[in-house]
Amino acid sequence: MIIKVNSVKNRHLKRVLEHSVYIAIVVVLIPGLFYFEVFIVLPSVVEEWTREYCIHVSCAMFLLFNIIGNLIYGVFTDTSIKGKFLRSNNDRDWSLCAVCECYRPPRAWHCEMCNICVLKRDHHCSFFACCVGYFNHRYFMLFTMYVFIAMLYAIYFNIMYLSQFVSWNHGLVLMKFIFPIASFFIDFGDETLYVLVLVINLIIAAFTGFLFFYHLRNVIRGKTVPEAKHCKKDFLYDKGWKLNIIEVFGERWYLTWILPFIRSPLPGNGIEWNVEDKYK
């Protein structure tokens, strides 16, 4: 009983921390980086109010809108079994969830953090503070893609910006890149701050780039993260790369990258899975 109470407390604590991280990303990190790049870095590299400047500002606004939009849609799109009518003519591969006390369809699994079964559960995402499943997988993919693109964009301009005033100083500037946090406290100044921002850009770009391409590989193969780890051959739900993409991004998959609120109906409901039309 004590172990169960402690488990519940730990889960609640983790949920609070995840939601705090989510709020910090939306309210502090994304607006802060956007302000720095658009209002400090860009004007020092490109002459203000020229055609080139307006194009870059428009691109930055487009990236910002898609990052925040996909983040919000991903969080508030319910992909759990809650409120779903779990009934199928074919109950093969259905399993019993002892926690939810119901039969769950294939590819649905219980998440200890969310404390509910999730349809076509891919993984629990700390950025979204919820699970990535059948109905919000699209938003996770586009969120990581646009963060990755935005970071590469920012890195390019940050390097140009830093090159204007960073001094080599017998190679000591490299220490600021290797130990940015320590340099922030030992030798605080504009140069150290801008180096720290560049290092943050590099870390986020590497992380989100890895996430995007890893999960894109799974999407093309029609697999979730657990299925990619455990199902090596003769995967039943692989319908071919195009249908696998449609399964995640919907019927209008070629338009979903433009704006997060573009409607693109998914071909199924996350409950019933037809394995007979594998390569149609």
Secondary structure, 3 states (H helix, E strand, C coil): CHHHHHHHHHHHHHHHHHHHHHHHHHHHHHHHHHHHHHHHHHHHHCCCCCHHHHHHHHHHHHHHHHHHHHHHHHHHCCCECCCCCCCCCCCCCCEEECCCCEEECCCCEEECCCCEEECCCCEEECCCCEEECCCCHHHHHHHHHHHHHHHHHHHHHHHHHHCCCCCCHHHCHHHHHHCHHHHHHHCCCHHHHHHHHHHHHHHHHHHHHHHHHHHHHHHHCCCCHHHHHHCCCCCCCCCCHHHHHHHHHCCCCCCCCCCCCCCCCCCCCCCCCCCCCCCC
